[in-house]
């Protein structure tokens, strides 16, 4: 019985404690480092600042704590920032789309306009055949009548 008790407390218990320490300090710590992301590191910065200020008994300025809060809520801040960028980009895309549609409509009208201009030379028309509509002109046309003005 003493031999078994001696073996339990000198071999088995220290070995179990060693296994437990290995599990916690090496295996679990390595798994934690594998899962560690930049977001989690940034979220720990305010905690480190508060602990450092408490240990050294120095006052922490409020600006530093606000920066820590910004780091803690960086995912919310980044989402607001991204939504702002997306709305600006969607506005720019709408304006670009409207400009492209306008340019496309203008380019579709160009062939019809060029056909109407018809820059080819046509046969000269007989000007004597054209009849002047309206009153015939004479050399002794009447002068302009202006009321209140007398001609001498």
Order of alpha helices (4+ residues) and beta strands (2+ residues): alpha-alpha-alpha-alpha-alpha-alpha
